[in-house]
């Protein structure tokens, strides 16, 4: 498989900037949402789809990539802001109480677009030597080491805000199409996170794929209107936020780690450079203090240690047995919790991680940091087609011992109890508090390293059901061989993806090398097989 093969040669054949087929004649400048501002520091939202060669979708046929470019440009006409220019708000963009520091805006249309980076590449290897097949992942390669998956398959484009200081002339979106020797091909899409979360990315991909087939998207039409989220923050024209609302917001289980606290023990020199662009100047700080925060636990994150990346497949039957075990182990006082299959899976994986990190006898807290989508949690909810990054991060804390060898049911119940705290009223309070932040990128709601795990779910988004090109007469549609949600290779990052309607889950796990080795050797890994 791919982890046994020498690195393939991947070369760039062409690189261009492309814009919508029907660009807007007027120039529009739109302020992004409160939450878009808070995720500007995040790594880009990115994924890669791999497709086997088929007669009507063969990478050796130059018409395939030309057709995909045309359908992409047509789709981009419904997502015009994705080809615009991201920048930080200036004083002339001042709205209500919103200070211009760390508030992103995007300008698009009227000939002002920077366009999307469009890259065509080729690989001298067959697809089967790069990624396993669908059948293999469900049988022989349930654990597949993806560490050596070539990073050159991702668009090597510097996006706006990639380091928070550079943006002028840089795109917010990049796409790379790669042709393999066998005729198979891949498509990678990479987006500045303040423009799109995973839900937005998958909505676009379904829209693009449907356009390529000449059919209607099975997903919702895109709605780009950041004010639809911001109105949930309440009054934004006051000199100071409502203290009672702020107090309610800060009762929520959310970290407030200060990225810019240079006096924090173990503070790395590299961390400050990316914050300078969004920090208010001293004269502003004299008039308004930064909100309370805590020091990040830098000593617990050793960036010098090598990190391995594994894809671990859990079958529907395994996950159902996890869920049954979790429900059966609940004490009576917790039996009210309606624990989901995903809650149980995350409990199992987090326990594996904590054992692999050696926390079995530790009374220190360890943290499961969870990305929480807010579209359906607001009242009224945001439309399914709402485009942006309406997400936040919350956490569950347990002692290392309890999170290593405790009850799967108690951990799953803690996850469910945590999520239940994010009512529409609580989220509105958080939005109100966040709207008045002087520097939204200063606060980090999670961390990495030996005490922290960050998990994000890409479930119920039908990532494996995206199919491009026309369907052969009487034949089955072309489905992806493999889908890789691209995450930074950093210790403690977990991503969950479901596999079509199979009920299976794929866990993408990045973990320090020695901990990864111990996890894969843990007999509890397949305790529910």
N, C-alpha and C positions, 0 to 999 in steps of 0.2 A: 504494500500500500504506500501512500504518499510519504509516510514517515521513514520509509526504507529506501527512498529514491533520491538520487543526487538532485541538486537544485536545477530546475529547468531554466532554459534561456527564454526570457520574455522581453520582447523589443517593442518600442513604440513606433507605429507606422505613420500616424498623423495626429495632430492636435489642433483643435479649432475652438472658437467660441461660437455658440449657436444661440439663437433667440426664437421667440414664438413665431409661428407661421403668420399669425395675425397680431402684430404688436399694437399696443395701445397708442393712440395718437396724442393723448394728453399725458402730462407728467404728474405722477401721484407720489406723495410722500406720506407714509403711514407709520405711526408709532407702534412698535410691537407691544405685546401685553406685559403686564406686571411679571408674569411667570416666565415669559420669553426672556426678559431681562435677567432673571435669576439663574438661567441655565446657560448664559452666554459663554461661561468658562468651560462647560462640558465638552468632552470630545465629540467630534461630528457624529451625527446619526448616520449609520452606514450599514449596508448589507450587500452580499454578492450571491447571485443566482447562477447555477451551473446547469447547462442543458446539453443532453446528448445530441449527436447529429441525427437529423431526419431529412427525408427528401425535400421537404418544403421549408426546412430551417437548418441549412448546412453552412457552416462558417466559411467553407471554400467558395461559396457563392457570394460574390460582392454585393449582389442585390439584397441579401439579408440585412447587412449593416446599413445600407442606404435606406432600405425600407424602415428599419428601426429608427433611424434619425428622423425621417419624415414624420412618422407617427409620434415620436417624442416631441417634435416641434409643434405638431398639432395639439398634443396634450398640454404642452406648456402654455398655449393660448388660453387655457382654462386656469392656469396657475401662473399668471404673468409676473407676480412679485418674485418668483424664484429666479428670474433672470435679472433682477434689479441689483442696486448697490446698497449693501449694508453699511451703516456708519453709526457713530455715536451721536446722540442728539446734541445739538448746539443750543445756545440760549434762545435763538430764534424759533426753536421747536418747543419752547416752554409751554406746558399745558397744565392747568390747574396748579397744584402745589408741586408738580413733578420737577425735581431738579434735573439738569441736563447730564449729570455725571452717571455714567453706567446705564443710560437708557438708550436702547437701540432703536433706530428707525430704518426704513428701507424706502428707497426712491426707485421708481420703475416707470416705464413707458416714456413717450415723448422723445424717443431716440436716446434716452439716458441709460439704457440697459448695459450692464457689463457682460451679460450673457452667461451661459452655462459652459463650463469647460467640457469639451467632448473629445474623448481620446479613443483611438483605435490601436489595438496592440495584437501581437501574435505570440504564440507559445510553441516551442519546438517539441513539446511532449503531448502524448495522448491524455485525454481527460481521465481515463481510468488510473493513471499513475499520479494524479493530482488529488482526486477526492474519490471516496468509495461510492458504490451505487446505492440506490435505495434499498435493494434487497440485502446487500452486504451489511448495511447499517442496522437492519432489523434481525440479522442472524450472526454472522461471523465477526462483525466489527461494531458490536454494541458499545465498546470503548474504543474510540479512535483518537490517536494523538494528532492533533491539528497544529502542533507547534511549528511544523515546517511548511504549512500551507503558505505558498509564496506571497509575500506582502506586495509584490509587483502587480498582482491581480487587482489591487485597489488603486483607484485614481490617485496618482502622486501629484495632487494639486494643493497648493496653499490656498485655503479658503479665507474669506474675510473673517476676522476675529479669531483666527486659529491661535494667535498668541495674545489676543485682546488689544494689541497696539497697531497692527497692520490691517487695513481694509480697503484703502483707496485703489480702485481698479481691480480688486480681487473678487472672484465670483463667490456666491453663496452655495453653489451646487456644482458638482463635478460628476461625470459619468465616464466609465471605461468599459468598452466592449473588447473582449479578448477572444481570438480565434485559436483553437487548438489543432494540433496536427491531424487528429482523427476526424475533424469536421465539427466537433462539439464546440461550444462557446460559453462564455460567461458574461454577465453584466454586473458591474459594481456601481452603486449610486452612493454618493457621499454628500451630506448636507450639513451646513452650520446648524448646530442644535437649536439655536433660538428661532430658526425657521421651521423646524419639524422635529417632532418626537417620532417614535416608531409607528404610532397609529397614522400620523400624517404621511410618513414614507410609504407605508403599505397601501394607504388609500391612493396615493399617486401611482404606485406600481400597478395596482389593479386597473386604474384608469388608463395608463399607458398601454398595458397589455390588451385591454379591450379595444383601444383605438387601433392597435396593430392588427386586430382581427376584424375590424370593421363592425364592431358590435357595441352595445351599451355596457358601461361599467356595472359590475355587480355591487360595487360599493357606492357610497353617497357621493354626490357632486361636491367639489371643494367649496368651502365657505371661509374666505379670509376676511375676518372682521375682529381684530383683537379687542375692540370695545365690548364685544359680547361677553368676554371674560371679565374685563375690568369693572363692569357695572356691578359685579358681585362684591366689590371691595367697599361699597358704601361711599360715604362722602370723601372726596379727594381734594376739596378746595379749602381745607382748613389749614391753619398755620402749623398745627401739631395733630397727630393722630389721636383718636378717642382713647383715653387711657384704659377704660373698662374693656373696650374691644381688644386692645393690645394685650391686656392681662389674660383675656380668654384665649387669644392666639398662642400665647407662650406657655399655656398649660399642655399643649399638644406635645407628644413625644417626637421632638425634632431637635437634632443637633444644631448648635450655633457656633461652629468652629470658625475662628477668625483667620482667614488666609493671610492677612497682612500683619499679624502680630509677630513682629520681628523679635520680640523678647521671649517668645515661646521656647522652652527647652528643645534643642535639636533642630531649630528652624533652619531650613536649607536656603542658601543664598539665592538659588534659582527661582524661588517661589515669589519673590517680590516683583521681579521685572514685569510680569504679565499683569500686575495690579495697578501699576502707575497710571495707565490710561484712564482708569475709571475711578480713581480715588479723588475725592473733592480736595481742592487746594486748602492751605492752612487758614486763609481768611474765612472760608465757609465753615471749617471745623470749629473756629472760634465762636461762631454764632449758633451752631447746632452740633451737638455731640453725636458720635456714632452710637448705635444701639448696643445693648449688652451682648457679650460673646464670651466664649471660652477658648482656651488654647488648644489647638489640634495636638493629638498625642504623637508628635513626630518621631519620638524614640521607638515607637512600636512598628514603624514602617521602614524597613531596610531596602531601599531601592537598588542596592548593589547586588542583591541576591537574584539568581536566575529564576525565571518563571516559566512553567510549562502550561500548555493549553490542551485540555482534553474535551472531547465531545462524548457524553455518556448518555446512551439511550435507555430509557425505562419504558417497558411495555405497558399497555393499558391494564393488563392483568396485574402487574407488579404494583402500579399506582393504586388500583382498586384495593389490593390487599393492604397497602400502606394506610389508605383511608379507613378501612375496616379496623385495623389495629389502633389507629389514632382514636377513633370513636370508642372502641372497647376499653381503652386505657384512661378515658376521662373520668375523674372523680365526679360524684353527683353534682357538686356545686358548679361544675363547668359543663355539664351535659347540655345546657341550653345553647351552647355555641354550635352553629351549623358549619362544621368544618368541611372545606372543599377538598377536592382531590389535589389541587395545587398547594393548599396549605400543608397537607400531609407530605407531599413531595418535598417542599421547601424545608420542612422540619427534618426529614430524613437526610437531605443533602447537607444542611447546616450542622447536624450532629456529626456527620462524617468529616466535615471540614475541621470542626473543633477537636475531634479526636486526633486527626492527622497533624494538627498544630500542637498537640501535647497539652491540652487544657483539662484533662480528666480530673486532676486534683486541684485545680485552681479555683479560688474563691473570688478572683477578680472578674469583673463583668466583661463579657464579650457581646458584640452587637451584630444583629442582622438588620442591615439598612435596606429598606425596600422602596423601590420607585412606585409611586402611586399616581395613576391617571385620574383626572378630575372631571372628564366630560360628563359622566353619568352621575357624579356625586354632587353636582350643584343643583339648585332649584330656582328656576327651571333648568334642566340639564342643557348642556351645550349640544348642538346638532352633531350627529355622528361624523359629518363631513367637516367639522371645525378644524381648521389648519393652524398649526402652531405647536407649542410645547406646553400644554396645560398639565404639568406634572410637578410633583414635589417628592421629597424623600422623608420617610419616617423610619423609626427603628423599634426593634424588640431587644431588650437587654436581659441577659441571664448570666448567672455565674458560669465560669468555664466548666465546672463540674456538671452542673445541671444541663448545660447546652451540649455536653459530650455524651453523657450516659443517662440522662433523665428520660422522662416519658415522651414519646413522640406525640401523644395526645395533648399533653400539657403545653408543649411548644407550639403545636398547631393551634390550640385554643388561645395562646398568647398572641399569635399572629392575627387570628380572627378578632380578638378583643381590641387589639391595636387599631386595625382597620375600621372597626365600628365607631371609633372616636371621631373619625373624619366625616362628620355630618355636614349638611349644607351650611348650617350656621357657623360651625367651627372653621370650615374652609373660608367662608366669607371674612371671618375675623382674621385669619392668617393673611388673606389677600390685602385687607386694610393695613395691617402691620407692614407687610412687604412693600406696599405702595409708597410708604414714607421712608423707606431705607435710602440713605444718602448714597450708598455704594452697594447695589444688589449683589455684585460678584464677590464681595468681601466674605460673606457668610457661606460656609460649606456645610450642607446638611448630612454629610456622610464622611467616611474616611476609609482608608485601606490599610493593609498590613496585618499583623498577627492577631489583632483583637477585633478586626472589623471584616464583615462580608457585605458586599453590595449586590443586590439581586434586582434584575429587571425582567419583566415578563412580556413576551411577544406572542402570547397565546390569543386565540380567537380572532386572529387577523388573517388567517388563510394564506400564510406566506408560501406554502408549498402548492397552492392552487393557482398561482400566477402563471399564465401560459401566453406566449407570443405567437404571432403568425396565424395564418388560416389553418383550419382543421382539415386534415386529409379526408377526402370523401369516404365516409363509412368507417374511418379509422378513429382510434382514441386520440384525445387531445394530448399535446406535448406538455408534460409536467416536469418540473425541475428535478434533476438528478439529486441535487443537494443545495441547501440554502444555508449560508453562513452569515449570521448577524455579527458584524464586525465590532468587536470591543477592544479597548486597550489591553495589551498583555501586561496586566498589573495584578499583584497578589491580592486575591479576594474578590475578583469580579465574576459574577455568575449571571448567565442569561438563560431564560427558559423559552423554548419554542415547541408548539405542538405540531404534529405531523398529520396534516389533513384531517380526515375524519377517523383516523385509526385509533385515537385515544392514547397513542404513544406520546411521550415527551422527550425532547432532546435537551440535555443540560450542557451548556457551554461553560466550562470551568477553567479559570486562570488561577493558578496556585503556585506558591514557591516550590521549587523542584523537589526538595526532600519531603515536604508535606504532601505533594502530589503522589509521590511514590508510595508513601504510607497509606494514603487514601485508597489508591487502586489495589493495594494488598489487603485492605481491611475486609475480613470475612462478612462484615455487616453490609458491605456495599450491595450485595445481592441477597440480603436477608429476606426479601419478599418475592424472590424469583419462583 
